[in-house]
Amino acid sequence: MDTLVDGELALRPMRADDFATMARWLSDPRVLTWFGGRDRPMSLLDVTAKYQPRLAADSATTCLIAELDGVPVGYVQFYRWRDHATDASVLGLSTLDNPYGLDVFVGRPELWGTGLGSRMVRLLLGHLFGTVGARRVALAAMAHNYRAQRAYAKVGFRRVRLVPGAEVHEGVARDEWLMVADRGSYSRAEVGTA
Ligand SMILES: CC(C)(COP(=O)(O)OP(=O)(O)OC[C@H]1O[C@@H](n2cnc3c(N)ncnc32)[C@H](O)[C@@H]1OP(=O)(O)O)[C@@H](O)C(=O)NCCC(=O)NCCS
């Protein structure tokens, strides 16, 4: 896919030479606290084993690196929701919705809370709703990850279902909110921030 651009922010396809940056982010305890878990830091070898297959053209997951003025700052991936473990019907999603899922993190914690994460998600939603033809996009956020939920709500996601103990994170079964955005709410959110 082409690089997505919003001013100085770009989302571009991940490359093998991003793996070292990914390993730096995914071994930072501050990032791992919310994405992956501090008990599962990733080495360059781990990152290569996990993400190299996702660079293939036929990969079910598309991986993007976020850059601010050409400097890598974060990661976002998307996939058809039917490839996700959670049954689409649980969320009331039908194949007619052509539902997609996404996961995101900003790799530099000093940038958290600056609006970057919600801009990244908004830019990707524009692609999924506009180009890919998704009618709904879903994601999961740990129930105590208030910052992430707020960032998602700002771009049109709403909490649909609380799944108890959905994710084992740092050895604890954590409740997760499943959140959904649809084309309509995305458009309204865009109007709201104009
Ligand atoms: C989640 C993440 C991508 C969001 O990106 P971000 O740049 O921090 O998000 P934004 O600045 O756009 O929005 C965050 C919002 O949460 C608010 N917030 C921050 N801490 C909060 C808290 N403890 N409780 C409630 N809201 C909080 C911020 O004030 C901001 O809202 P506002 O713009 O209305 O003031 C980023 O914080 C991140 O990478 N976190 C670590 C990894 C992670 O949690 N990934 C998501 C897994 S589901």
The ligand as a MOL file (V3000), in Angstrom:
LIG
                    3D

  0  0  0     0  0            999 V3000
M  V30 BEGIN CTAB
M  V30 COUNTS 48 50 0 0 0
M  V30 BEGIN ATOM
M  V30 1 C -2.4470 4.3270 23.2870 0
M  V30 2 C -1.6000 5.3510 22.5280 0
M  V30 3 C -1.3060 4.8150 21.1190 0
M  V30 4 C -2.4120 6.6220 22.3830 0
M  V30 5 O -1.6020 7.5840 21.7890 0
M  V30 6 P -1.4610 9.0340 22.4790 0
M  V30 7 O -0.6380 9.8590 21.5830 0
M  V30 8 O -1.0040 8.8680 23.8870 0
M  V30 9 O -2.9930 9.4580 22.4840 0
M  V30 10 P -3.6270 10.9020 22.4410 0
M  V30 11 O -2.7040 11.9180 23.0190 0
M  V30 12 O -4.1370 11.0870 21.0840 0
M  V30 13 O -4.8790 10.6970 23.4110 0
M  V30 14 C -4.7000 10.2760 24.7370 0
M  V30 15 C -5.8280 10.8500 25.5680 0
M  V30 16 O -5.8690 10.1580 26.8160 0
M  V30 17 C -5.8430 11.0880 27.8650 0
M  V30 18 N -5.2320 10.4170 28.9980 0
M  V30 19 C -3.9490 10.2330 29.2980 0
M  V30 20 N -3.8320 9.5230 30.4390 0
M  V30 21 C -5.0950 9.2480 30.8490 0
M  V30 22 C -5.6410 8.5330 31.9560 0
M  V30 23 N -4.8740 7.9520 32.8660 0
M  V30 24 N -6.9930 8.4470 32.0500 0
M  V30 25 C -7.8040 9.0180 31.1420 0
M  V30 26 N -7.3140 9.7040 30.0500 0
M  V30 27 C -5.9850 9.8030 29.9300 0
M  V30 28 C -5.0610 12.2520 27.3190 0
M  V30 29 O -5.3050 13.4220 28.0750 0
M  V30 30 C -5.6450 12.3260 25.9200 0
M  V30 31 O -6.9350 12.8540 25.8960 0
M  V30 32 P -7.2270 14.4190 25.5330 0
M  V30 33 O -6.6030 14.6680 24.1880 0
M  V30 34 O -8.7020 14.5210 25.5380 0
M  V30 35 O -6.5560 15.2310 26.6010 0
M  V30 36 C -0.2730 5.6520 23.2810 0
M  V30 37 O -0.5590 6.2840 24.5180 0
M  V30 38 C 0.5600 4.4160 23.5210 0
M  V30 39 O 1.2680 3.9750 22.6510 0
M  V30 40 N 0.4770 3.8520 24.7310 0
M  V30 41 C 1.2470 2.6580 25.0960 0
M  V30 42 C 0.8550 1.4360 24.2690 0
M  V30 43 C -0.6370 1.2190 24.2590 0
M  V30 44 O -1.3180 1.4360 25.2450 0
M  V30 45 N -1.1340 0.7760 23.1070 0
M  V30 46 C -2.5420 0.5270 22.9340 0
M  V30 47 C -2.9010 -0.8280 23.3530 0
M  V30 48 S -4.6590 -1.0660 23.2150 0
M  V30 END ATOM
M  V30 BEGIN BOND
M  V30 1 1 1 2
M  V30 2 1 2 3
M  V30 3 1 2 4
M  V30 4 1 2 36
M  V30 5 1 4 5
M  V30 6 1 5 6
M  V30 7 2 6 7
M  V30 8 1 6 8
M  V30 9 1 6 9
M  V30 10 1 9 10
M  V30 11 2 10 11
M  V30 12 1 10 12
M  V30 13 1 10 13
M  V30 14 1 13 14
M  V30 15 1 14 15
M  V30 16 1 15 16
M  V30 17 1 15 30
M  V30 18 1 16 17
M  V30 19 1 17 18
M  V30 20 1 17 28
M  V30 21 1 18 19
M  V30 22 1 18 27
M  V30 23 2 19 20
M  V30 24 1 20 21
M  V30 25 1 21 22
M  V30 26 2 21 27
M  V30 27 1 22 23
M  V30 28 2 22 24
M  V30 29 1 24 25
M  V30 30 2 25 26
M  V30 31 1 26 27
M  V30 32 1 28 29
M  V30 33 1 28 30
M  V30 34 1 30 31
M  V30 35 1 31 32
M  V30 36 2 32 33
M  V30 37 1 32 34
M  V30 38 1 32 35
M  V30 39 1 36 37
M  V30 40 1 36 38
M  V30 41 2 38 39
M  V30 42 1 38 40
M  V30 43 1 40 41
M  V30 44 1 41 42
M  V30 45 1 42 43
M  V30 46 2 43 44
M  V30 47 1 43 45
M  V30 48 1 45 46
M  V30 49 1 46 47
M  V30 50 1 47 48
M  V30 END BOND
M  V30 END CTAB
M  END
